[in-house]
Amino acid sequence: MKSENQTVWSNIANSATFKAIVIGILILMMLIPVVMIHELIRDRELTGASVISEVSSKWGNRQTLTGPVICVPYKITHMENNTMREVRSVAYFLPEELTIETDMQPEIRYRSIYKVVVYQSKVKACGTFRHPDFEKLNSKVSSIEWENAYAIIGISDLRGIRSQVVFNWDNESKETMSGVGDSKLAESGVTVSLPLSADATEDKMYTFDFSLTLNGSDGLFFIPAGKTTCVTMHSPWNTPSFDGAFLPESRDIGNGFSATWNILNYNRNFPQMWTGGDYHLQSSEFGVRLLLPVDHYQKTMRSVKYAIIFIALTFLVFFLVELLSRKRIHPFQYLLVSVGLVLFYCLLLALSEQMHFNLAYLLSALAIIGLITAYSHSIFKETKQTLLMGGFLTVLYLFLFTVLQLEDLALLFGSVGLLIALAVVMYISRKVDWFRNNEP
């Protein structure tokens, strides 16, 4: 009876079905290290982001330029509890024309193994204002404080200012001061005192111009404050990303880039003048971001998504060779091979932080292909089967590299490749008797 039980268990242990179940369990177990690799990549990416944030905070963060906008304080009188009370408020008036020219000079800063893109931009702006007309505001104004009028230029990160802001109003130089007071147009910026004449007519036009040198990182953006806004930007950076509410009307990307935006007041979601209401001007911002040419963390993360497929296909090839050649492969040997496949992603992550991603991929793939091929020779003891395994792994890693390069067609190419692999496996295993044991 005992001998019969041993025979039954021996047949079960040696059956192809049982071995397939064991291999499936091993594949599921390898989900644990694959998830750990995912977390490792995220951790390294977060570390890089914190380094970029630290450098940017000292040089200058992403910059958004708003304005200029004329602010005129006024008072309204209303009845409250049978008592006449005066309330002070501010009316905002935007320029009729706003023209901005920007020359952006990027620079790559290094902190340990991480790269940070920063820039210094020279901004020149000019335009015209119409004399504020309170009658068009439909507001019950008791008095207007023309002598306290001022203009605001919003600058999102004042630490990036590297020169005095020179502001000219009707060909007269005006002093600028840091801060925007209690204005909600911008969180930070500079203020210019602009006393206006109460006797000026609404047809009176004022000219202005200002210039500043501004440090920043990641990107430079603008608010279309003018009734007509024209922004021109030039830079030697070759990989810009035009972002925001508006794309440039014309652009030229070659040895650097140049771009031009022309925006009308009809295109934005705030009026030419208002009082009291809070408008979100930032929803209409536009500009450019400076992208690094290669994001190795993103590519490594994409490659890890194929890890389980790689392990399953490699196990499948070993399993088919085991069935067809009648050579026993222990589950522990499957486990060692899967550890090698997972180690590829650790190598890729570590090397891509030190060199170009393609070179890192080549070195990592050669290391793992050589390791598993050499180990396969100790299992199969035959050159033909060893070369078969080495060729299979080479094709597998070439397939993954191609998928990583074809960003837009990656899903299509990957699906077709897996379909072909499945068809090959079905063809090879079509005559396998899954219920017999491994005895001849």
C-alpha positions in Angstrom: 0.0 0.0 0.0 2.8 2.4 0.9 4.6 1.5 -2.3 1.5 2.3 -4.3 1.1 5.7 -2.6 4.7 6.5 -3.3 4.2 5.6 -6.9 1.1 7.8 -7.2 2.9 10.8 -5.6 5.9 10.2 -7.8 3.7 10.3 -10.9 2.0 13.5 -9.8 5.3 15.2 -9.0 6.8 14.2 -12.4 3.7 15.1 -14.4 3.8 18.1 -16.7 0.7 19.5 -15.2 2.1 19.5 -11.7 5.3 21.1 -12.9 3.3 23.8 -14.7 1.4 24.6 -11.5 4.7 24.9 -9.6 6.0 27.3 -12.2 2.8 29.3 -12.1 3.2 29.7 -8.3 6.8 30.8 -8.8 5.7 33.4 -11.3 3.2 34.8 -8.8 5.8 34.8 -6.1 8.0 37.0 -8.3 5.3 39.7 -8.2 6.8 40.6 -4.8 10.3 41.6 -6.0 8.7 43.3 -9.0 6.6 45.5 -6.7 9.7 46.3 -4.7 11.5 47.4 -7.9 8.5 49.7 -8.6 8.9 51.2 -5.2 12.6 51.6 -5.6 12.2 53.5 -8.9 9.5 55.8 -7.2 11.9 56.4 -4.3 14.8 57.4 -6.6 12.4 59.6 -8.6 11.2 61.3 -5.5 14.7 61.9 -4.3 15.5 63.5 -7.7 12.4 65.7 -7.4 13.4 66.8 -3.9 16.9 67.7 -5.2 15.4 69.7 -8.1 13.1 71.4 -5.7 16.0 72.3 -3.4 18.1 73.8 -6.2 15.1 75.6 -7.7 14.2 77.2 -4.4 17.6 78.8 -4.2 17.9 79.8 -7.9 14.2 80.6 -8.6 11.1 78.5 -9.1 8.8 78.4 -12.1 8.0 82.0 -13.0 4.7 83.5 -14.0 4.6 87.2 -15.1 1.4 89.1 -14.7 0.6 92.6 -15.8 1.1 95.4 -15.4 -2.3 96.2 -14.1 -3.4 99.7 -12.9 -5.1 99.8 -9.5 -7.2 102.8 -8.6 -8.6 103.0 -5.0 -12.0 104.5 -4.6 -14.8 104.9 -2.0 -18.4 104.0 -2.1 -21.1 105.2 0.4 -23.9 103.0 1.5 -26.5 102.9 4.2 -26.0 100.4 7.1 -28.2 100.4 10.2 -29.5 103.9 9.3 -26.0 105.1 9.1 -24.1 106.3 6.0 -20.8 104.4 5.8 -17.9 104.7 3.5 -16.2 101.6 2.1 -12.8 101.6 0.4 -12.2 99.3 -2.6 -10.0 99.0 -5.6 -10.7 99.1 -9.4 -8.5 97.2 -11.8 -7.7 98.3 -15.4 -5.7 96.3 -17.9 -3.5 97.6 -20.7 -4.8 98.2 -24.2 -1.7 96.7 -25.8 1.0 94.5 -24.2 4.1 93.4 -26.0 6.7 91.2 -24.3 10.0 90.1 -25.7 12.0 87.4 -23.8 15.5 86.0 -24.3 15.8 82.8 -22.2 19.3 81.4 -21.5 19.0 77.9 -20.0 21.7 76.1 -17.9 22.0 72.6 -16.5 23.1 72.5 -12.8 24.3 69.3 -11.2 23.7 68.1 -7.6 25.3 64.7 -7.0 23.9 62.4 -9.9 20.9 64.6 -10.6 20.4 67.3 -13.3 18.4 70.5 -12.7 17.4 72.8 -15.6 17.5 76.5 -14.6 17.4 79.6 -16.8 18.0 83.3 -16.8 15.6 85.4 -18.9 15.8 89.0 -20.0 12.3 90.4 -20.2 11.3 93.6 -22.0 7.7 94.7 -22.0 5.9 97.8 -23.4 2.4 98.8 -24.2 -0.3 101.4 -23.6 -3.0 102.1 -21.1 -6.3 104.1 -21.6 -7.2 106.5 -18.8 -9.4 104.6 -16.3 -13.1 105.2 -17.0 -15.2 104.4 -13.9 -18.5 105.1 -15.7 -18.0 101.8 -17.6 -17.8 99.9 -14.3 -21.4 100.7 -13.4 -20.2 101.2 -9.8 -21.7 103.8 -7.4 -18.5 105.7 -6.6 -18.5 108.5 -4.1 -14.8 109.5 -4.5 -11.8 108.3 -6.5 -8.3 108.5 -5.0 -6.5 109.3 -8.3 -3.4 110.4 -6.3 -3.1 106.9 -4.8 -3.2 105.0 -8.1 -0.5 102.4 -8.6 0.4 99.6 -11.0 1.2 96.0 -10.1 3.6 93.6 -11.9 3.0 90.1 -10.7 6.2 87.9 -10.4 5.5 84.5 -8.8 9.0 84.1 -7.2 10.7 87.3 -6.2 14.0 85.5 -5.4 14.5 85.1 -9.1 14.8 88.9 -9.7 18.5 89.7 -10.7 18.3 93.3 -11.6 16.4 96.5 -10.8 13.0 96.6 -12.4 13.2 99.7 -14.6 9.6 101.0 -15.1 9.0 104.0 -17.4 5.6 105.7 -17.5 5.1 108.3 -20.3 8.9 108.4 -20.7 9.3 109.1 -17.0 11.2 106.7 -14.8 9.2 105.4 -11.8 10.5 103.8 -8.7 9.4 100.2 -8.1 8.8 98.7 -4.7 8.6 95.0 -3.6 5.1 93.6 -2.7 1.6 93.8 -4.1 -0.2 95.0 -0.9 -3.6 93.5 -0.3 -4.2 92.9 -4.1 -5.4 89.4 -5.0 -4.2 89.7 -8.6 -0.9 88.0 -7.7 0.7 86.5 -4.6 3.9 88.4 -5.1 5.4 91.1 -7.3 6.4 94.7 -7.5 4.4 97.9 -7.2 4.8 101.2 -9.0 3.2 104.4 -7.7 1.3 106.1 -10.6 -0.6 109.3 -9.5 -3.2 110.0 -12.2 -4.9 113.2 -13.1 -8.6 113.5 -12.3 -9.0 115.9 -15.2 -7.8 113.5 -17.9 -10.4 112.3 -20.4 -11.1 108.7 -21.2 -9.3 109.1 -24.6 -6.0 109.9 -22.8 -3.4 107.2 -23.6 -0.4 106.4 -21.4 2.7 104.5 -22.6 4.8 102.3 -20.5 7.8 100.0 -20.7 9.8 98.0 -18.2 12.7 95.5 -18.3 14.0 93.0 -15.8 16.3 90.0 -15.5 14.6 87.0 -14.0 16.0 83.6 -12.8 13.7 80.6 -12.8 13.5 76.9 -13.3 11.2 74.4 -15.0 9.3 77.0 -17.1 8.4 80.7 -17.8 4.7 81.7 -18.2 2.7 84.8 -18.9 -0.8 86.2 -18.2 -2.5 87.7 -21.3 -3.3 91.0 -19.5 -3.5 93.2 -22.6 -6.6 93.8 -24.8 -4.1 92.5 -27.4 -1.1 90.6 -26.0 1.9 89.6 -28.1 4.7 87.6 -26.5 7.9 86.6 -28.3 10.4 84.1 -26.8 13.8 83.0 -28.0 16.1 80.4 -26.4 18.9 78.0 -27.4 17.1 75.1 -25.6 16.2 72.3 -28.1 13.5 70.5 -26.2 10.8 73.0 -25.2 7.2 72.0 -24.1 4.7 74.7 -24.9 2.1 74.6 -22.2 -0.8 76.5 -20.7 -4.1 77.8 -22.0 -2.7 78.9 -25.4 -0.3 77.4 -27.9 2.1 79.7 -29.9 0.8 81.1 -33.1 4.1 80.4 -34.7 7.2 78.4 -33.5 10.5 77.3 -34.9 12.4 74.5 -33.2 15.9 73.7 -34.5 19.1 75.0 -33.0 17.1 76.3 -30.1 13.5 77.6 -30.4 11.6 80.7 -31.0 7.8 81.2 -30.5 5.2 83.9 -30.8 1.8 84.2 -29.1 -0.9 86.7 -30.2 -3.9 86.7 -27.8 -7.0 88.8 -27.8 -9.1 89.8 -24.8 -11.9 87.6 -26.3 -9.8 84.5 -25.7 -9.4 84.9 -21.9 -12.0 84.5 -19.1 -11.7 87.9 -17.4 -12.7 91.4 -18.5 -10.6 94.4 -19.3 -11.6 96.2 -16.2 -13.4 95.2 -13.0 -13.9 96.0 -9.4 -14.6 93.8 -6.4 -14.8 90.5 -8.2 -12.0 87.9 -7.9 -10.9 86.6 -11.2 -8.5 83.6 -11.6 -6.0 85.1 -14.0 -3.8 82.1 -13.7 -6.3 79.9 -15.6 -5.3 81.8 -18.7 -1.5 81.6 -18.3 0.7 80.3 -21.2 4.3 79.7 -21.8 7.0 77.1 -22.1 8.6 74.4 -20.0 12.2 73.3 -20.4 12.3 69.5 -20.6 15.4 67.3 -20.2 15.9 65.2 -23.3 15.7 61.9 -21.5 13.7 60.8 -18.5 15.4 57.5 -17.5 13.1 57.0 -14.5 10.0 57.0 -16.8 11.6 54.5 -19.2 12.8 52.2 -16.4 9.3 52.3 -14.9 7.8 51.4 -18.3 10.2 48.5 -18.7 9.3 47.1 -15.3 5.7 46.7 -16.4 6.9 43.9 -18.7 8.8 42.1 -15.9 6.2 39.4 -15.2 5.7 38.8 -19.0 9.5 38.3 -19.3 9.6 35.9 -16.4 6.6 33.9 -17.7 8.0 33.6 -21.2 11.5 32.6 -20.0 10.0 30.0 -17.7 7.9 28.8 -20.6 10.9 28.3 -22.8 12.7 26.4 -20.0 9.6 24.3 -19.4 9.2 23.4 -23.1 12.9 22.5 -23.3 12.4 20.3 -20.2 9.4 18.6 -21.8 11.0 18.0 -25.2 14.5 17.0 -24.0 13.4 15.0 -21.0 15.8 16.9 -18.8 14.7 17.6 -15.2 14.9 21.2 -14.0 14.4 21.8 -10.3 12.1 24.6 -9.2 15.0 26.2 -7.4 16.8 26.6 -10.7 13.7 28.3 -12.1 13.8 30.6 -9.1 17.5 31.5 -9.7 16.7 32.4 -13.3 13.8 34.6 -12.3 16.0 36.4 -9.7 18.4 37.2 -12.6 15.6 38.6 -14.7 14.5 40.9 -11.9 18.1 41.9 -11.2 18.1 43.4 -14.8 15.9 46.2 -13.7 18.0 47.1 -10.7 21.1 47.2 -13.0 19.2 49.3 -15.5 18.0 51.8 -12.8 21.5 52.1 -11.3 23.4 52.4 -14.6 20.9 54.8 -16.2 21.5 57.3 -13.3 25.2 57.4 -14.4 25.1 57.2 -18.2 22.8 57.4 -21.2 19.7 55.2 -20.9 20.5 53.2 -24.1 24.0 52.4 -23.0 22.7 51.4 -19.6 20.1 49.1 -21.2 22.8 47.5 -23.4 25.2 46.8 -20.5 22.4 45.5 -18.3 20.9 43.2 -21.0 24.3 41.8 -21.9 25.1 41.0 -18.2 21.8 39.2 -17.6 21.8 37.4 -21.0 25.4 36.2 -20.4 24.6 35.1 -16.8 21.4 33.1 -17.7 22.9 31.6 -20.8 26.0 30.4 -18.9 23.7 29.0 -16.2 21.5 27.3 -18.9 24.6 25.4 -20.1 25.1 23.9 -16.7 21.4 22.7 -16.7 21.1 21.5 -20.3 24.7 20.3 -20.9 24.2 20.8 -24.6 25.4 23.7 -26.7 22.4 23.7 -29.0 19.9 24.2 -26.2 22.2 26.7 -24.5 22.4 28.8 -27.7 18.6 28.5 -28.1 18.1 30.0 -24.7 20.7 32.8 -25.3 19.0 33.6 -28.7 15.6 33.7 -27.1 16.8 36.1 -24.3 18.5 38.3 -26.9 15.2 38.6 -29.0 13.3 39.2 -25.8 15.4 42.2 -24.7 15.5 43.6 -28.2 11.8 43.4 -28.3 11.5 45.4 -25.0 14.0 48.0 -26.2 12.0 48.5 -29.3 8.8 48.9 -27.3 10.4 51.5 -25.1 11.5 53.6 -28.1 8.0 53.5 -29.7 6.1 55.5 -27.2 3.0 56.1 -29.2 2.9 52.6 -30.8 4.2 50.7 -27.8 0.8 49.1 -27.0 0.2 48.0 -30.6 3.8 46.6 -31.1 3.7 44.9 -27.7 0.3 43.3 -28.3 1.4 42.0 -31.7 4.7 40.6 -30.3 2.9 38.8 -27.5 0.4 37.4 -29.9 3.3 36.0 -32.0 4.9 34.5 -28.9 1.7 32.8 -27.9 1.2 31.4 -31.4 4.8 29.9 -31.3 4.2 28.4 -27.9 0.9 26.8 -29.0 2.6 25.4 -32.1 5.5 23.9 -30.2 3.3 22.4 -27.4 0.6 21.1 -29.7 1.6 17.4 -29.2 2.5 17.5 -25.5 0.7 14.9 -23.4 0.0 17.0 -20.3 -1.1 13.9 -18.2 1.9 11.7 -18.6 4.9 11.8 -16.4 8.5 12.5 -17.4 9.4 8.8 -17.9 10.2 7.8 -21.5 
